């Protein structure tokens, strides 16, 4: 979600920087097209990563027992569970986002009346800090639910309850391991995607291309960078959760 917001902001800045060459309608069309492409990319990435996590969990679960399975065998095991896994991923995402966004609501509501804007801004900043901790706690508590669903073949809500029972007395240990895995994945992903990101920045700022073409090429390179990075980091983080 943060990456999506950053991409939309970048597109908005590109459109603004070319305001002398673009009409308001053209800038709006550019931003609308960019937003549509990003939403589609986000949905495709969500489905593919969910599938990858489920298949990797099956592979790791069998490996712990000393059995090796192929990608085709992992897919056949996951296929009957896929809809439940997608539903579970959505439930976890909504729960984490709700825990983060609820403390922001008072600040957002007070931003609109001009006489309470200063108070709203103050509450918004406080809400950012107040929402981060509950969101992290909810995420860690639910972190093992996908692995529980795949390995134990449980329903969605039972998977969440199973994760809560597993994490309750080991919250800090699970949090520390997940945080370390996240840092490793970000470092590796950053190294792998750096060449594409540099090329994207160069092309996006090239004066030889019009704003729309430069933005499109830049977004495609950014998407390619994300694909290259997630090819290695997604199986790694999924394997960590399965082993936990």
Buried (B, 14 or more C-beta within 10 A) or exposed (E): EEEBEEBBEBBBEBBEBBEEEBEEEBBEBBBEBBBEBBEEBBEEBBEEBBBBBBBBBBBBBBBEEEEEBEEEBBBEBBEEBBEBBBBBBEBBBEBBBEBBEBBBEBBEEBBEEEEBEEBBEEBBEBBEEBBEEBBBBBBBBBBBBBBBBBBEEBEBEBBBEBBBEBBEEEEEEBBEBBEEBEEBBEEBBEEBBEEBBEBBBEBBEEEEBEBBEBBBBBBBBBBBBBBBBBEEBBBBBBBBBBBB
